[in-house]
Amino acid sequence: MADVNLKVEECVPGKWYVDENCIACDSCISIAPDHFVMNEDSSHAFVTKQPETAEEEQLCEDAKASCPVDAIGNDGE
């Protein structure tokens, strides 16, 4: 389960975040490329845009479900 206290600093403000456990697998980026991107040194992903519609929210949920290390969080969950 993602830990909001370990949220990577690049994440835009909002309920969705990526924590320091990210292994840069690209899964979230392949599922929701408008919301997740890789940082400059490709060591972890981060949230670049919070979802605004139900469809975007579902893409982020799908990305969260695909994360092999549970590094994606939603409002602390």
Jmol script that loads the backbone (N, CA, C; Angstrom):
load data "model"
ATOM      1  N   MET A   1       0.841  -1.178   0.000  1.00  0.00           N
ATOM      2  CA  MET A   1       0.000   0.000   0.000  1.00  0.00           C
ATOM      3  C   MET A   1       0.889   1.245   0.000  1.00  0.00           C
ATOM      4  N   ALA A   2       0.578   2.183  -0.861  1.00  0.00           N
ATOM      5  CA  ALA A   2       1.343   3.422  -0.955  1.00  0.00           C
ATOM      6  C   ALA A   2       1.249   4.215   0.346  1.00  0.00           C
ATOM      7  N   ASP A   3       2.321   4.941   0.643  1.00  0.00           N
ATOM      8  CA  ASP A   3       2.401   5.729   1.871  1.00  0.00           C
ATOM      9  C   ASP A   3       2.495   7.208   1.521  1.00  0.00           C
ATOM     10  N   VAL A   4       1.469   7.974   1.870  1.00  0.00           N
ATOM     11  CA  VAL A   4       1.439   9.399   1.551  1.00  0.00           C
ATOM     12  C   VAL A   4       2.633  10.134   2.171  1.00  0.00           C
ATOM     13  N   ASN A   5       3.183   9.606   3.264  1.00  0.00           N
ATOM     14  CA  ASN A   5       4.345  10.230   3.889  1.00  0.00           C
ATOM     15  C   ASN A   5       5.621  10.041   3.078  1.00  0.00           C
ATOM     16  N   LEU A   6       5.585   9.119   2.109  1.00  0.00           N
ATOM     17  CA  LEU A   6       6.734   8.867   1.236  1.00  0.00           C
ATOM     18  C   LEU A   6       6.495   9.372  -0.182  1.00  0.00           C
ATOM     19  N   LYS A   7       5.505  10.226  -0.352  1.00  0.00           N
ATOM     20  CA  LYS A   7       5.145  10.747  -1.679  1.00  0.00           C
ATOM     21  C   LYS A   7       6.361  11.423  -2.319  1.00  0.00           C
ATOM     22  N   VAL A   8       6.618  11.122  -3.611  1.00  0.00           N
ATOM     23  CA  VAL A   8       7.732  11.770  -4.305  1.00  0.00           C
ATOM     24  C   VAL A   8       7.377  13.233  -4.545  1.00  0.00           C
ATOM     25  N   GLU A   9       8.378  14.085  -4.453  1.00  0.00           N
ATOM     26  CA  GLU A   9       8.138  15.532  -4.463  1.00  0.00           C
ATOM     27  C   GLU A   9       7.622  16.081  -5.785  1.00  0.00           C
ATOM     28  N   GLU A  10       7.832  15.370  -6.872  1.00  0.00           N
ATOM     29  CA  GLU A  10       7.394  15.881  -8.175  1.00  0.00           C
ATOM     30  C   GLU A  10       5.888  15.816  -8.391  1.00  0.00           C
ATOM     31  N   CYS A  11       5.185  15.044  -7.616  1.00  0.00           N
ATOM     32  CA  CYS A  11       3.732  14.894  -7.795  1.00  0.00           C
ATOM     33  C   CYS A  11       3.028  16.244  -7.671  1.00  0.00           C
ATOM     34  N   VAL A  12       2.101  16.473  -8.601  1.00  0.00           N
ATOM     35  CA  VAL A  12       1.288  17.682  -8.502  1.00  0.00           C
ATOM     36  C   VAL A  12       0.347  17.532  -7.313  1.00  0.00           C
ATOM     37  N   PRO A  13      -0.078  18.641  -6.714  1.00  0.00           N
ATOM     38  CA  PRO A  13      -1.000  18.555  -5.567  1.00  0.00           C
ATOM     39  C   PRO A  13      -2.317  17.874  -5.948  1.00  0.00           C
ATOM     40  N   GLY A  14      -2.847  17.123  -5.025  1.00  0.00           N
ATOM     41  CA  GLY A  14      -4.112  16.431  -5.240  1.00  0.00           C
ATOM     42  C   GLY A  14      -4.102  15.085  -4.557  1.00  0.00           C
ATOM     43  N   LYS A  15      -5.180  14.334  -4.737  1.00  0.00           N
ATOM     44  CA  LYS A  15      -5.322  13.082  -4.001  1.00  0.00           C
ATOM     45  C   LYS A  15      -4.484  11.937  -4.549  1.00  0.00           C
ATOM     46  N   TRP A  16      -4.113  11.971  -5.825  1.00  0.00           N
ATOM     47  CA  TRP A  16      -3.316  10.900  -6.411  1.00  0.00           C
ATOM     48  C   TRP A  16      -1.837  11.215  -6.252  1.00  0.00           C
ATOM     49  N   TYR A  17      -1.035  10.180  -5.960  1.00  0.00           N
ATOM     50  CA  TYR A  17       0.404  10.357  -5.791  1.00  0.00           C
ATOM     51  C   TYR A  17       1.134   9.043  -6.048  1.00  0.00           C
ATOM     52  N   VAL A  18       2.453   9.156  -6.189  1.00  0.00           N
ATOM     53  CA  VAL A  18       3.349   8.010  -6.280  1.00  0.00           C
ATOM     54  C   VAL A  18       4.314   8.139  -5.113  1.00  0.00           C
ATOM     55  N   ASP A  19       4.618   7.015  -4.455  1.00  0.00           N
ATOM     56  CA  ASP A  19       5.550   7.101  -3.326  1.00  0.00           C
ATOM     57  C   ASP A  19       6.945   6.588  -3.715  1.00  0.00           C
ATOM     58  N   GLU A  20       7.857   6.644  -2.766  1.00  0.00           N
ATOM     59  CA  GLU A  20       9.262   6.321  -3.006  1.00  0.00           C
ATOM     60  C   GLU A  20       9.511   4.850  -3.315  1.00  0.00           C
ATOM     61  N   ASN A  21       8.502   4.002  -3.216  1.00  0.00           N
ATOM     62  CA  ASN A  21       8.674   2.583  -3.527  1.00  0.00           C
ATOM     63  C   ASN A  21       8.607   2.282  -5.015  1.00  0.00           C
ATOM     64  N   CYS A  22       8.318   3.289  -5.834  1.00  0.00           N
ATOM     65  CA  CYS A  22       8.220   3.103  -7.285  1.00  0.00           C
ATOM     66  C   CYS A  22       9.526   2.521  -7.839  1.00  0.00           C
ATOM     67  N   ILE A  23       9.396   1.522  -8.719  1.00  0.00           N
ATOM     68  CA  ILE A  23      10.558   0.885  -9.332  1.00  0.00           C
ATOM     69  C   ILE A  23      10.709   1.255 -10.808  1.00  0.00           C
ATOM     70  N   ALA A  24       9.993   2.268 -11.253  1.00  0.00           N
ATOM     71  CA  ALA A  24      10.092   2.774 -12.630  1.00  0.00           C
ATOM     72  C   ALA A  24       9.775   1.710 -13.672  1.00  0.00           C
ATOM     73  N   CYS A  25       8.743   0.934 -13.438  1.00  0.00           N
ATOM     74  CA  CYS A  25       8.387  -0.147 -14.368  1.00  0.00           C
ATOM     75  C   CYS A  25       7.630   0.346 -15.601  1.00  0.00           C
ATOM     76  N   ASP A  26       7.122   1.558 -15.565  1.00  0.00           N
ATOM     77  CA  ASP A  26       6.379   2.164 -16.675  1.00  0.00           C
ATOM     78  C   ASP A  26       4.934   1.691 -16.820  1.00  0.00           C
ATOM     79  N   SER A  27       4.470   0.822 -15.962  1.00  0.00           N
ATOM     80  CA  SER A  27       3.113   0.304 -16.083  1.00  0.00           C
ATOM     81  C   SER A  27       2.076   1.423 -16.010  1.00  0.00           C
ATOM     82  N   CYS A  28       2.193   2.296 -15.013  1.00  0.00           N
ATOM     83  CA  CYS A  28       1.217   3.379 -14.856  1.00  0.00           C
ATOM     84  C   CYS A  28       1.250   4.331 -16.045  1.00  0.00           C
ATOM     85  N   ILE A  29       2.440   4.554 -16.573  1.00  0.00           N
ATOM     86  CA  ILE A  29       2.595   5.467 -17.702  1.00  0.00           C
ATOM     87  C   ILE A  29       1.948   4.880 -18.952  1.00  0.00           C
ATOM     88  N   SER A  30       2.074   3.580 -19.135  1.00  0.00           N
ATOM     89  CA  SER A  30       1.459   2.956 -20.310  1.00  0.00           C
ATOM     90  C   SER A  30      -0.062   2.956 -20.222  1.00  0.00           C
ATOM     91  N   ILE A  31      -0.601   2.918 -19.005  1.00  0.00           N
ATOM     92  CA  ILE A  31      -2.051   2.900 -18.812  1.00  0.00           C
ATOM     93  C   ILE A  31      -2.649   4.302 -18.797  1.00  0.00           C
ATOM     94  N   ALA A  32      -1.991   5.225 -18.134  1.00  0.00           N
ATOM     95  CA  ALA A  32      -2.524   6.590 -17.979  1.00  0.00           C
ATOM     96  C   ALA A  32      -1.429   7.627 -18.251  1.00  0.00           C
ATOM     97  N   PRO A  33      -0.982   7.730 -19.510  1.00  0.00           N
ATOM     98  CA  PRO A  33       0.139   8.617 -19.840  1.00  0.00           C
ATOM     99  C   PRO A  33      -0.129  10.108 -19.646  1.00  0.00           C
ATOM    100  N   ASP A  34      -1.386  10.485 -19.569  1.00  0.00           N
ATOM    101  CA  ASP A  34      -1.698  11.893 -19.318  1.00  0.00           C
ATOM    102  C   ASP A  34      -1.596  12.241 -17.839  1.00  0.00           C
ATOM    103  N   HIS A  35      -1.446  11.228 -16.992  1.00  0.00           N
ATOM    104  CA  HIS A  35      -1.453  11.448 -15.544  1.00  0.00           C
ATOM    105  C   HIS A  35      -0.157  11.044 -14.846  1.00  0.00           C
ATOM    106  N   PHE A  36       0.573  10.116 -15.448  1.00  0.00           N
ATOM    107  CA  PHE A  36       1.829   9.649 -14.862  1.00  0.00           C
ATOM    108  C   PHE A  36       2.959   9.820 -15.873  1.00  0.00           C
ATOM    109  N   VAL A  37       4.098  10.302 -15.411  1.00  0.00           N
ATOM    110  CA  VAL A  37       5.296  10.423 -16.248  1.00  0.00           C
ATOM    111  C   VAL A  37       6.502   9.984 -15.423  1.00  0.00           C
ATOM    112  N   MET A  38       7.618   9.741 -16.117  1.00  0.00           N
ATOM    113  CA  MET A  38       8.856   9.355 -15.460  1.00  0.00           C
ATOM    114  C   MET A  38       9.646  10.611 -15.125  1.00  0.00           C
ATOM    115  N   ASN A  39      10.359  10.585 -14.014  1.00  0.00           N
ATOM    116  CA  ASN A  39      11.184  11.739 -13.651  1.00  0.00           C
ATOM    117  C   ASN A  39      12.405  11.819 -14.559  1.00  0.00           C
ATOM    118  N   GLU A  40      13.205  12.878 -14.404  1.00  0.00           N
ATOM    119  CA  GLU A  40      14.324  13.148 -15.313  1.00  0.00           C
ATOM    120  C   GLU A  40      15.348  12.027 -15.386  1.00  0.00           C
ATOM    121  N   ASP A  41      15.671  11.410 -14.268  1.00  0.00           N
ATOM    122  CA  ASP A  41      16.689  10.349 -14.304  1.00  0.00           C
ATOM    123  C   ASP A  41      16.074   8.946 -14.415  1.00  0.00           C
ATOM    124  N   SER A  42      14.796   8.893 -14.718  1.00  0.00           N
ATOM    125  CA  SER A  42      14.067   7.633 -14.926  1.00  0.00           C
ATOM    126  C   SER A  42      14.126   6.689 -13.726  1.00  0.00           C
ATOM    127  N   SER A  43      14.190   7.252 -12.528  1.00  0.00           N
ATOM    128  CA  SER A  43      14.244   6.408 -11.337  1.00  0.00           C
ATOM    129  C   SER A  43      12.871   6.146 -10.728  1.00  0.00           C
ATOM    130  N   HIS A  44      11.875   6.968 -11.063  1.00  0.00           N
ATOM    131  CA  HIS A  44      10.514   6.758 -10.577  1.00  0.00           C
ATOM    132  C   HIS A  44       9.514   7.586 -11.383  1.00  0.00           C
ATOM    133  N   ALA A  45       8.278   7.155 -11.330  1.00  0.00           N
ATOM    134  CA  ALA A  45       7.185   7.898 -11.966  1.00  0.00           C
ATOM    135  C   ALA A  45       6.618   8.885 -10.951  1.00  0.00           C
ATOM    136  N   PHE A  46       5.814   9.813 -11.459  1.00  0.00           N
ATOM    137  CA  PHE A  46       5.089  10.728 -10.577  1.00  0.00           C
ATOM    138  C   PHE A  46       3.818  11.181 -11.260  1.00  0.00           C
ATOM    139  N   VAL A  47       2.908  11.735 -10.479  1.00  0.00           N
ATOM    140  CA  VAL A  47       1.633  12.226 -11.014  1.00  0.00           C
ATOM    141  C   VAL A  47       1.869  13.626 -11.569  1.00  0.00           C
ATOM    142  N   THR A  48       1.565  13.760 -12.858  1.00  0.00           N
ATOM    143  CA  THR A  48       1.753  15.046 -13.513  1.00  0.00           C
ATOM    144  C   THR A  48       0.448  15.825 -13.671  1.00  0.00           C
ATOM    145  N   LYS A  49      -0.692  15.099 -13.605  1.00  0.00           N
ATOM    146  CA  LYS A  49      -2.011  15.721 -13.745  1.00  0.00           C
ATOM    147  C   LYS A  49      -3.021  14.892 -12.967  1.00  0.00           C
ATOM    148  N   GLN A  50      -3.755  15.541 -12.098  1.00  0.00           N
ATOM    149  CA  GLN A  50      -4.807  14.859 -11.349  1.00  0.00           C
ATOM    150  C   GLN A  50      -5.998  14.609 -12.282  1.00  0.00           C
ATOM    151  N   PRO A  51      -6.700  13.483 -12.105  1.00  0.00           N
ATOM    152  CA  PRO A  51      -7.863  13.213 -12.951  1.00  0.00           C
ATOM    153  C   PRO A  51      -8.990  14.211 -12.695  1.00  0.00           C
ATOM    154  N   GLU A  52      -9.702  14.532 -13.774  1.00  0.00           N
ATOM    155  CA  GLU A  52     -10.798  15.500 -13.689  1.00  0.00           C
ATOM    156  C   GLU A  52     -12.146  14.914 -14.075  1.00  0.00           C
ATOM    157  N   THR A  53     -12.141  13.773 -14.721  1.00  0.00           N
ATOM    158  CA  THR A  53     -13.392  13.148 -15.150  1.00  0.00           C
ATOM    159  C   THR A  53     -13.450  11.725 -14.602  1.00  0.00           C
ATOM    160  N   ALA A  54     -14.622  11.114 -14.699  1.00  0.00           N
ATOM    161  CA  ALA A  54     -14.775   9.726 -14.254  1.00  0.00           C
ATOM    162  C   ALA A  54     -13.885   8.793 -15.073  1.00  0.00           C
ATOM    163  N   GLU A  55     -13.752   9.065 -16.364  1.00  0.00           N
ATOM    164  CA  GLU A  55     -12.894   8.235 -17.217  1.00  0.00           C
ATOM    165  C   GLU A  55     -11.431   8.346 -16.799  1.00  0.00           C
ATOM    166  N   GLU A  56     -10.988   9.565 -16.518  1.00  0.00           N
ATOM    167  CA  GLU A  56      -9.603   9.768 -16.073  1.00  0.00           C
ATOM    168  C   GLU A  56      -9.374   9.128 -14.710  1.00  0.00           C
ATOM    169  N   GLU A  57     -10.351   9.225 -13.840  1.00  0.00           N
ATOM    170  CA  GLU A  57     -10.266   8.589 -12.515  1.00  0.00           C
ATOM    171  C   GLU A  57     -10.108   7.080 -12.680  1.00  0.00           C
ATOM    172  N   GLN A  58     -10.859   6.493 -13.606  1.00  0.00           N
ATOM    173  CA  GLN A  58     -10.770   5.055 -13.848  1.00  0.00           C
ATOM    174  C   GLN A  58      -9.402   4.671 -14.385  1.00  0.00           C
ATOM    175  N   LEU A  59      -8.834   5.490 -15.271  1.00  0.00           N
ATOM    176  CA  LEU A  59      -7.486   5.214 -15.777  1.00  0.00           C
ATOM    177  C   LEU A  59      -6.473   5.195 -14.635  1.00  0.00           C
ATOM    178  N   CYS A  60      -6.602   6.126 -13.709  1.00  0.00           N
ATOM    179  CA  CYS A  60      -5.693   6.166 -12.562  1.00  0.00           C
ATOM    180  C   CYS A  60      -5.916   4.963 -11.656  1.00  0.00           C
ATOM    181  N   GLU A  61      -7.158   4.547 -11.479  1.00  0.00           N
ATOM    182  CA  GLU A  61      -7.449   3.334 -10.700  1.00  0.00           C
ATOM    183  C   GLU A  61      -6.824   2.112 -11.364  1.00  0.00           C
ATOM    184  N   ASP A  62      -6.928   2.050 -12.694  1.00  0.00           N
ATOM    185  CA  ASP A  62      -6.333   0.932 -13.431  1.00  0.00           C
ATOM    186  C   ASP A  62      -4.809   0.939 -13.284  1.00  0.00           C
ATOM    187  N   ALA A  63      -4.219   2.129 -13.334  1.00  0.00           N
ATOM    188  CA  ALA A  63      -2.768   2.247 -13.158  1.00  0.00           C
ATOM    189  C   ALA A  63      -2.374   1.789 -11.757  1.00  0.00           C
ATOM    190  N   LYS A  64      -3.142   2.191 -10.767  1.00  0.00           N
ATOM    191  CA  LYS A  64      -2.876   1.786  -9.383  1.00  0.00           C
ATOM    192  C   LYS A  64      -2.936   0.271  -9.254  1.00  0.00           C
ATOM    193  N   ALA A  65      -3.945  -0.336  -9.848  1.00  0.00           N
ATOM    194  CA  ALA A  65      -4.114  -1.790  -9.773  1.00  0.00           C
ATOM    195  C   ALA A  65      -2.970  -2.531 -10.467  1.00  0.00           C
ATOM    196  N   SER A  66      -2.361  -1.907 -11.454  1.00  0.00           N
ATOM    197  CA  SER A  66      -1.287  -2.563 -12.204  1.00  0.00           C
ATOM    198  C   SER A  66       0.084  -2.412 -11.552  1.00  0.00           C
ATOM    199  N   CYS A  67       0.215  -1.558 -10.560  1.00  0.00           N
ATOM    200  CA  CYS A  67       1.518  -1.277  -9.943  1.00  0.00           C
ATOM    201  C   CYS A  67       2.018  -2.507  -9.179  1.00  0.00           C
ATOM    202  N   PRO A  68       3.168  -3.050  -9.568  1.00  0.00           N
ATOM    203  CA  PRO A  68       3.648  -4.272  -8.924  1.00  0.00           C
ATOM    204  C   PRO A  68       4.151  -4.070  -7.486  1.00  0.00           C
ATOM    205  N   VAL A  69       4.405  -2.831  -7.097  1.00  0.00           N
ATOM    206  CA  VAL A  69       4.922  -2.566  -5.742  1.00  0.00           C
ATOM    207  C   VAL A  69       3.993  -1.680  -4.920  1.00  0.00           C
ATOM    208  N   ASP A  70       2.769  -1.474  -5.406  1.00  0.00           N
ATOM    209  CA  ASP A  70       1.760  -0.666  -4.696  1.00  0.00           C
ATOM    210  C   ASP A  70       2.282   0.728  -4.348  1.00  0.00           C
ATOM    211  N   ALA A  71       2.940   1.378  -5.298  1.00  0.00           N
ATOM    212  CA  ALA A  71       3.519   2.698  -5.058  1.00  0.00           C
ATOM    213  C   ALA A  71       2.582   3.837  -5.426  1.00  0.00           C
ATOM    214  N   ILE A  72       1.401   3.545  -5.952  1.00  0.00           N
ATOM    215  CA  ILE A  72       0.444   4.560  -6.335  1.00  0.00           C
ATOM    216  C   ILE A  72      -0.628   4.648  -5.255  1.00  0.00           C
ATOM    217  N   GLY A  73      -0.869   5.869  -4.801  1.00  0.00           N
ATOM    218  CA  GLY A  73      -1.876   6.084  -3.770  1.00  0.00           C
ATOM    219  C   GLY A  73      -2.942   7.050  -4.202  1.00  0.00           C
ATOM    220  N   ASN A  74      -4.083   6.952  -3.528  1.00  0.00           N
ATOM    221  CA  ASN A  74      -5.225   7.792  -3.790  1.00  0.00           C
ATOM    222  C   ASN A  74      -5.699   8.350  -2.453  1.00  0.00           C
ATOM    223  N   ASP A  75      -5.305   9.578  -2.135  1.00  0.00           N
ATOM    224  CA  ASP A  75      -5.730  10.245  -0.917  1.00  0.00           C
ATOM    225  C   ASP A  75      -5.361   9.458   0.336  1.00  0.00           C
ATOM    226  N   GLY A  76      -4.167   8.883   0.310  1.00  0.00           N
ATOM    227  CA  GLY A  76      -3.694   8.154   1.466  1.00  0.00           C
ATOM    228  C   GLY A  76      -4.091   6.695   1.527  1.00  0.00           C
ATOM    229  N   GLU A  77      -4.818   6.224   0.525  1.00  0.00           N
ATOM    230  CA  GLU A  77      -5.257   4.817   0.499  1.00  0.00           C
ATOM    231  C   GLU A  77      -4.301   3.964  -0.289  1.00  0.00           C
TER     232      GLU A  77
END
end "model"
wireframe off; spacefill off
backbone 0.3
color backbone group
